[in-house]
Amino acid sequence: MSRPMQVSDSIEIDADPMTIYRELADPSRMGRWSPENLGTAAPGRGPLTVGDEFVGRNRRGPGRWSTACTVIAAAPGERFAFRVHRIGLRRPLLRGAIATWSYTLEPVGAGRCRVTETWQDDRTGWSDAWAARFDRLVTRGSTFAQFQAGNIRRTLERLKADLEG
């Protein structure tokens, strides 16, 4: 059986798509919602556009690492996505296809929006057995698909609370 390569979840937020987009398209703000991401190494850059690069800072338990990311979609009010393509401890030096994160925004009424967050596993060259062993080691027992499903749910709930609060 092959491993799940994508996980998504959605939530409805009482805010218009452009307001939500401006928040999501500024990765320096992600640390406010994500249980794992701490934001970017260069905060306050504002909404990014296609081709922009940023370095994400992350933590899981005592582990800390950085990722190099490139924006691959930036449609204001509709979609923001970036690809993670380098990883390292203090600096992201190791190149490789890691993951793609995307946020899709869909109006569902006046001043209300459905936000869908999607994680895609870009490690297509990894065997399922190797990925399962690696995933369980770094997540303390889960596959990345299981682990990211929980992270996505927490991120969306925190985003909703922040924007509606």
N, C-alpha and C positions, 0 to 999 in steps of 0.2 A: 504494500500500500504506500503510495507516495505521500509526502508530507504536505500539509496546507501551505500554499505559497502566498496567501493573501488573507487578511482579516480586516473587516470593516464594522463600524457601528455608527449609529446616528442618534441625534437628539434634537428636539425642537427648542429654540431659544427665542424669547421675546425681545428681539432686536432685528434691525433691518440688515440685509446681506452686506451692504457696504461697510457698516460699522463693524460687523464680525470679520469681514475680509481685512480691513485695516489692522485689526488685532493679530490675526493669524499670519498675515504676510510680513510681519515684523518678528522674526524668530527670536529677537532679544527678549520678547515678552513671554515666550513659551514656558519659561521657568515658573511662571505664576500658576500654571495649570497642570503641567506634566509631573507625574510622580518620579520621573527619571531624568528629564532634561533640566538643566540649570540656566538655560538661555544661551546666548552667544558670547564669544570672547570680546566682541566689539558691540556693546549694547547701544540702543538708541539710533539705529540707522534708518528706521522707518520702514514702510512697505517696500519690499524688494521686487525686482523685475527679473524676467527671464535672463539667465546668464550670470546673474549676481551670485557670488560665492560668500559663504560664511562658515565660521567654525563653531560648531555646537559643543557645549560643555555638558557632560553627563555624569551621573553617579547611580550606582546600584549597590546598596549596602555600603561597605567600606571601599568598594572599587570606584575609581574615577578614570575617565577617558575623554578624549576629544575626537570629533569627527569633522571632516571637510565635506561640505554640502554645496550643491549647485542647484539653483532654482530652475525648474524645467517647465513650469506653468504658472502664469500670473495673470489671470483674467479677473479684474476687479469686480467684486460682488458675485463671482461665480466659482472660481477654482484657484487654489494655490497648491503647488507641489514642488518637492525638492528631492534630489537623489543624493544619497550618502555614498561617497566613493573613496574615502580614505579614513583611516582610524589610527589612533595612537594614544599613548598615555598623556603626556603634556602637549604634544603636537601630533596632528594626524599625518603620519609618514607612510604607513602601510597602505598601498593602493589595492583596490579590489571592489567589485560590485557587492554592496552590502545590503542596502534597502532603499525603497522609495516611499516617501510619506506624502499623502495628498489630503486635501480638505476641499470638499465640494459643498457649495451653498445653494439651497433651493428655497425660494420664497414659498410660504405655505399660508399666507394671509397677510393682512395689513400689519406691518411691523413685526412679523414673525418669520423665522427661517429654520429650515432643517439643515443641520450641519452633519456631514458624513466624513469621518476620519478613516483613512485606509492606510494600512501598513502592507507593503509588498516585499517579500523576501527575494532579494536580487542574487542570492547565492545559488544560482542555477547550476553552477559547475560542481557543487558539493553533492556527494551521494547522500541519500536519505539517512543511511546508518551513521555516517560521519556527522551530519548536521544534528541528528538526534543526540548523539553523545556530547557534542560541543554545547548544544543548547541547554541540556540538563545540567552540565557543569556550570555554565555562567548564569543560569537563572535559578539555580538551586532546586532543580527537579522538574522543570516544565520544558515543553518545546517553546520555541519563540512564538509560534502562533498562539498558544495558550497564554503565554506571558503577555504578549502585546494586546490580546483581547482585554485583559484586565487593565492594562495601562491606558488603552484607548477609552474604555468606559470611564475611568477616573478623570482623565483629561477632559472629556466632554462634559462631565458633571461639574467639574471645577470651572470650565469656561462658561457654562450656563450660569452658575452661581455668581461669578464675577461680573458678567455682563448684565445680569438681571438685578444685581444687588445694589 
